[in-house]
Structure formats: structure tokens, C-alpha cells
Amino acid sequence: MRGPDIHQETLFSTVIPEQRVPKDHPLRPIRDMVNEALAKLDEDFDALYAESGKPSIPPEKLLRAQLLKAFYTIRSDRQLMEQIDYNLLFRWFVGFSMDDEVWDHSTFSKNRDRLLEGEIAHRFFAEVLGQAERAGLLSKEHFSVDGTLIEALASLKSYRPKDEDEPPTRGGGRNPSVDFRGEKRSRETHESKTDPDALLFRKSSGTTAKLSYMGHVLMENRNGLVVQAKVTQATGKAEREAAVDLVDALGGSRRLTLGADKNYDTQGFVKEMRARNVTPHVAQNDTNRSSAIDERTTRHEGYRVSQTKRKRVEECFGWLKTIGGLRKSPFVGREKLDFQFVLTFAAYNLVRMRNLGVVPC
């Protein structure tokens, strides 16, 4: 017998989001790892908030929501809150009940500065990485480094002489009329009026110069987990300078190997690495000059292995831009982009760790 198509709302319900999420859902182990990391940050959160006044939205929920944004390629905070409002899976992950009212999307903007002040993204990233280390997933000797361009949230029209006022518009509207054809532009005389931290950078000859930042990661070679991440201004030396900082952040006196592409094959960088007890397994750039790497390094089997493993860094950047949504910066300024960059790679590590079968302690 055919059942009737009745549209009657239930007045009361005893169902909770937990019951709607399958026991084998891939977000379950990730949520356990996230909660373990957030519990370790309890004192850091206390230091950021006053002891009196109106209770704030829990920072733990803000961070869980931002992780969902990376996991599911959600384009904006506004769209994220719409999803959390009607998606039971998202409500469960963030920590909402069925009846809880979601907050306004502007809440993220209001709280981001506070989380930036406490370097919460970096601390959360470190706690997640600590779980990977306790699970024996990290190599302590073999690493790879690379950088990628992230387009800034600024138009080329905003890149004008530093002492120039806002140009007039033609035909009405807010978009200024700028004709920079044939104009010589340099970082000494020009800057972006929208995002002064962004610099005009060309990835290679024959490509278009864009206002950009540069993101850098240090990856361990055993399982391809990111162990250090940072954002800098886009300059010709940024990759090598950032690599030195990332290696220094590892600490310790153990001899390391560092795989890298041809951009790192300079006498200065190789000397810097060797001074730090690091063997630079850098790809040889000997097309028009002599390489800084000779047969003393390339004859070893470890060099060949490092050159193979280092290419996995591109998987990290591919996930960052296609899944994590950071092909272009959603923010103005380097600090906010760095916050999201590090948090997105924490999400990347969580996914990798889930796939590798990590069980939270």
C-alpha cells in the first residue's frame, strides 16, 4: 500500500546530531584529533579572553568551523555559516546542538585579530604535528622544501606610484581609470594602494606579473606531512631565505638532508645549509652556469631518493589551492594570510593522518 505524502513538522525531537553521523564517517577520527589538540590550547585561550564580561563565542568552535572551510572547499565565511545552519554533519563537527542558533559570518572577522595575537594557528598546527610525532609518522632526518605563489587580494590597477593620489574615474562608477601601458614600475617607486604588503612578481619569463605573496612549506619525507609553514612577501630570494628560517625552526643538532628544486641551487644557500649540518640535496641548475652541488653529493643514493621524494611537496600545494581554497588570498595583508595558510596545512595534516590510521591518545 502506498504511504501518504504528509508534510507535518515534528514539534519535539530527541534526535541529536551525533546520532545522524555514521560511525565510520571519515570526519570522526579527525574530530577526535582536533579536540585533543584544542584541549592542549586551553591555557592559551584563557590568556586571550578577559575574566569578566559577556561570554564570547568559544574559540574552539571558531577553529573547528574554519577547518570545515578547508575540508570542504567553502568559498566564504558567509557560505560557511549557511552550511552550518542546515547541515547536521557540520553542526556536529563544530559542536552545535539541533536548536543552537548559528552566529553571524562577521564573527570570524571580529575574532581573527585576537587569534592572530595569540598565534593560535601556529600553536594548533604544532599540537596536531605533535600527535603525528607520537604516532611515529615523522622523519627526523629527511626533509624537502618548496615555495608557491599565492595571488593577493588586490588588482593591478591598485599598483601605483607611492606618492600618487586616487586617480579619477571615467563615466561614473567606483573603478578608477588607470593606463599603465609603457610605464616603468618598480618596488622602490610603486606599491599597491589596496594591499601594501603584496608585491608584483612574475613566476617565470613569459608569464604575467601579478600582485602576490609566497607560501613556503617544509615537508618530512616519510609520509609527506608538513612540519613548518609560513607566508612571506614575493621576492626573488624569498624561497631560499624562508628555507633557512624553516630549517632553523626545527632545532636540534642532528644531521639532516634537504631536498629542493633548482631555485635553491646557489652558492650562498648551499653554504648556509652546510653550516647548519644540513646536506643540501638540491636539483642541479647547470644550464648556463656551474651548479653549487657536485658529485660529492650527487653520487650517493640518498640524493636520488631525496630528488624523488621532494616532488611530493607539489601534492601539498595542490591540496592547498584546489581543496583548501588558497589559490588566491581571501584577506588583505600578509599576517592574516599566514594565519589561514598555517591553519589550512593543519587541516591537510589531519586528513593525511586520518588516512594513515592515527588514533588519538
N, C-alpha and C positions, 0 to 999 in steps of 0.2 A: 504494500500500500504506500502511495506517495505521501510523504510528510508535508505538512502545511508550511508555507513561507511566511513565518511570523516575525515581525520586526518589533520586538518588545525589549526595552532596555531593562537590565537587571538593576534593582535598587540597591542591593547589598551583595558583596562578593567576599569570599575568604581566600581568593587566589592571590598569591604573591609572585613577583617577577621570577624569583628563584625557581619556582615550580614550572615555569614556562621555558626555561633554558635547558636543553638536553644535557644529560650527564657527561656526554662525550664531546660537547661543543669545544672547539679549539680555544675559545676565549677563557675557559675555566682555568687552565693552568697559568695562563698569562695574568689573569686577575689575582691569583694567589701570589705570584711573584711580585706584582705591583703592590699589593697590600703589605707584603713583607718589607719591601723597600721603603714604602711610605711610613711604616711603623718606626723605622730607624731614624726618620727625619722629624719625629715628634718634637724634640727639643728645638730644632731649627725653626719649626713653625711657631712654637711658643715665643721665640725671640722676635719674630716679625710682627706679632699682634699685641696690642695693649691688653692689660689685665682687666680693664673696666670698659664699659660702654656696651653698645649693642653688638650681639654676636654676629660675626661675619659668616659668609658662606665658607664652609670648610675648604681649605686649600687642597686637601686630598681629593675632593670631588672635582675641583677645577683641573687638577693634573690628570685625573682619570679621563675626564671629558676631552682634554687635549690629546691624549693618547688615542682615543677613539677617532679623532680627526685624522690622525696619521694612519691608523689601521685601515680605515675605510675611505680614504681619499676624499674627505669632505672639504669643500672649497672655502667655506667661510664660517665664522662663529655663529652668524645668524642661521645658516643652514644646519649647523650642528645642534643648536638648541631646538630647532623644529624637529629634527630626528629624535632627540632625546625625549621630546614631549610625547610622541606617539609610538616609539619603538621600544618594546618591552626589553629586548636584549640590551639596548643602550641604557635604559633605566636601571637594569640590574647591575651592569658593569660600573656605572658611576656611583650607585648607592641610593637611588631614589625608590620610594615605595610607589604603589599604584596611584595613590592620591596626591603625592607631593607635587607642588607647583614648581615648574622649572623657572630658573632665573632669566633675566634679560641678557641678550648677547653682549651688551656693553659691559657686563660684569667682568669679562675677561680683560678688556682694556683697562678697567679701573684697578684690577688686582695684579696686572702683569708687572708694573713697576715695582711693586712690593716683592714679588717673587724674584725679579731681577736683582733687587738689592741684596737678597739673601742667597744669591747664586743657587737657587733651588734646582734648576735644570741640571747643573753640573753635579750637584750633590746626589740627586736622584739617579743620574747616569752612573755615578760611582757605586751607588748601592746595588744597582742592577748588575754591574760588572763584577761586584764582589760575590754575588750569587754564582755567576759563571765560573769565577776562580775557585770557589769552594767545591763546585761540581767537577773540577778538573778539566775544564774546556779550553783554558787559555794556554797558549805557548808563552813561555817566559824568555825565549831567546830569539825567535824568528818573527820579524815584522815586515810590513810593507806600508808605504806612504804614498799619498797622491793628493791632488787638488782638483777642484772643479769650479767652473764659473756659475754664479747664481745671478740672474738678471735682477737689477734693482727696480724698485717701485718708483721709477722716475722716467720721464720722457726725455728724448734727446733735445727737445725744444727748451728744456729747463737748463741745459748746459750752456751757460752764457758767461761773458766776462764778469769777473768778481765785482767790479765797480759799476755795473750796469743796472739800471732800474728796470722794473717790469715793462716789457715792450707793449706798444698799443695793439689793440685788436682791429681787424678789418671786417666790416659787415656785421658787427654785433657779436654777441656770444662771449664766453669766458676764455676761449682758447686763443693765446697770443699768436700773432703772425711773426714767424721767425724764419729768415732766409739765411742759412749759414753756409750755403754753397760757395766754395772757394775761400772760405775763411779759415785761417790757421788757428787751431785750438790746441792748448796745452794745459797741463795741470797747474802750471805756475800762474796762468792768467785767467783760467776758466774754472767754474765749479757748477754743480747742479744746484739750482735755487730751491728745488724740491727736497733733495736728499744730499746734503754737502759731503757726507761720508762716501757716497758712491763715486767711483772713478770710471772714466772712459777707457775701455780695454778691448783689444782685439785678440781673439783666441789664436789666430794664425794669419799669415798673409793670404789675401784673397777673401777674407771673411769680413763681415760688418762689425764695426766697433760699437759696443753697447755700454751703457752705464751698468756697472756690475760690481759684485763682491766676489770673493773667492773663499770657498769652503774647503777645509783640509781634514783628512782623517788618517789616523794611524791604525792599521789593522793587524791583528795577530794572525799568523799563517796556519794555525792548526785547524780552526773551524770557521775562519773568516769573520770573527767578531770585531767590532770597532772598539778600540781601547782608549782612544783620545780623539777629540773633535773640536774644531774651532773655526771661526769665520774671521777673515781679515779683509783689508782693502785689496783691490785687484791691482797688483803691480807685477813687473817682470821678475822680481826677486821674491815675491810673496811665498811661492811654494817652498823654496829652499829655506827661507827664514822661518816659516811656520814649522817645517820638518824638524829643525833644530830645537825649537821650543817643545814640540810634541815628544821628541826623544828625551829631552831633559826632564819632562814631567813624569816619565817612567821611573826615574830614580834608580838606585842600586848601582853596583859595580860589576855586574855580570856582563860578559862579552855577548854582544847582540849582533844579528845580521839585519840589514835593512834593504829590502827590495824597492826599486823605484824606476821610473821611466827615464827617457833621455834628457828631460828638462833638468834633472838633478846631476847630470854629468858635467860638473865644473870642478876645477882645482880647489876652489875655496870650500865648496860643500864637502867634497871628499876628505879634505884636510880636517874640517870641523868634526866629521863623524869619527875619523880615526883617533882624534884627540879625546873622544868620549868613549873609547873602547868599543866602537861600533864598526863592523865590517860593512862597507857600502856596496851592496850588490846592485849597482846601478847599471841600467842598459847603456851600452856604449854609443855615444854620439860622435862618430868619427867620419861623418860625411865630408865636412870641409875643414876639419882640424883633427888634432890628435886627442884621443879620449883620456880622461883622468883615471880610467880603470885599465889596468894592463893584465898580462897573463898571470901574474901572481895571484890575482883574484879569479879571473875567468876560467882558469884551468881546473878549478875544484868543482865537484859535482854539486855542492851546496849552492853555487852561483846559478847553475842551471835550474835547480829546484826553486830558488827564490824568484827567478825570472818567470817561471810558470805560475807560481802562487800569487805574485803581485797583481796579476791581471784580474784576480777576484775582487780587487778594490772597485772595479767598474760595476760589479753587482751591487755594491753598497750605494754607489752614486745613482745607478739605475733605479733602485728601490726608492731612494730619496726623492727623485724627481717624478717618477711615474705613480708611485703609491703614496709616498709621504707628501706630495704636492708642493715641493720646494724647487721647482724649475725656475720660478720667479719669486722674489721675496714678497711676502704679504705685508711687510712693515717698512716704515721709513726709519733708517738708522741701522748701524752695524750691531749694536748691543741687543736689540730686540730680535734681529735675525739670528744672532748667535744663540740666543735662548731657544728659539724654535728649532734651529739646526741640531743642537745637542739633544733636545728632547725627542726629536724625530729619530735620531740614531739610537736613543734609548729604546724607542719603540721597535726599531729594526732588530736590535739585540734580543729583545723579548721574543719576537717572532722566531728568530734563529734558535734561541734557547728552547723554546717550546718544541720546535722540530727536532732538536737534539735530545729531547726527553728529559729536560731538567725538572726535578720535583722540588718545590720549595721546602726548606727545613721546617 
